[in-house]
Amino acid sequence: MALNTNKDLKLYYSISEVAQMFGVKESLLRYWEKEFPIISPRKVGGNIRQYRKEDVDNVRLVYYLVKEKGMTLAGAKQRLSQNKEIVARNSEILDRLKEIREELVRMRKELDYVT
């Protein structure tokens, strides 16, 4: 899940923006926040959450392990505690491969259109 480059300039994201980025419900993000200390959005004005880029990146790691790899929460916690950097690198590689695949599919459609 790559962030939109225009949104990369933002300092904070709302919980609804983050939920939309990953196609999950806000309640799931609040639950993950309780389960994974690495997800710690700033809370202002009561309980309004402001996610920094670092928080979004950590949500991406949890999403990758739980939703894409099918790990349990306990397994994801263990994997993140063992080596967060390897998980981050694998997630980034997968995101890049998905982008490449989308580009290749787009190119194939264009070639099909030309021929």
N, C-alpha and C positions, 0 to 999 in steps of 0.2 A: 504494500500500500504506500505508494509514494505521495508525498504532500504536493499540492498544487504550488508551483513556484511563486505565485503571487501571495499565497498564504504564508510562505516561508518568512516573509518580512514581518509578520505579526509577532508581537511579544507574548500575547496570551490568547488562548482559545477557550470558548465556553464549552461546557459539557455537551451541549447539543451539537456544536461543531465537531467535537471529537467523536461523538457517537455516530454522526453522519459519515465521517471519514472512514470508519471501520464497519459501518452497516450494523451497528449493535444498538441496543437500548441504553438509555442513560442509567437505568437501574443496574445494568451489568457493569458499567464503568464504576459506579459507586461501590458495588460489591468487590470488584477487583481491587479497588483502592484500599478496602479493608484487608484483603487477603495478601496483597503484594505491597510491602512498604516502599518499593522503588517508585510506585505511582503515588505522588503526594502533591496534588494541585494546591495552589494557594487558595485560601478561602477568605473572601471579603464580604462585607455587608451582610452578615448573617452566615449563610452557608452557600454563597455563590462561589462556584469553583472557577478558578482561572488556571488552565493548563499551559505550562511553558512547553517549548519545543522538546526539552528533556523528558517531560512527562508524557508527551505524545509519543516520543521514541520508545519509552518504557511500555506504554500501552501497546505499541506495535509489537514489541517482543513477546508480551503476554498473549496477544492475539495470535501471533505466529505459532507459539507453542501449543496453545489451547485449541484454537479454531482450525488452524491449518495442519498442524502435526497431530492433532487429536489427543494431546496429553491431558492427564488429569491435572487439577490445580496443584495437588501435592507433587506430582512429577515435574510440573513447570517450575514450582518453587525450588525444588531440588536442583534442576538443571540451571536455573538462574544463579543459585548460590554457588554452584560448582565453577561455572565459567560464563559470566554474562557476555564477555567479549566474543566468544565463539558463537553464542546464540545470536548476538547482534550481527556478526559477519554473515552467518548463514541466512538470516532474515533479509539482509541487504542483497545478498546474491540472488535469493529467490525473487525479490522484488525486481531486480534488474533483468533477470531471465524472463519474467512476465512481461516487462516493458518491451524486451526484444521480440518476444513472441507476438505481441500485439502489433508491433511495427511490421513484422514479417507477414502477418495475416493481412494487414492493410495494404502492403505492397503487392501481395498475391491478388487481392481483389482488384487493385488498379491494373495489374497485368491482364487479368481475366477480362476486364472492361475494354482494354486496348485491343486485345486479340479477338 
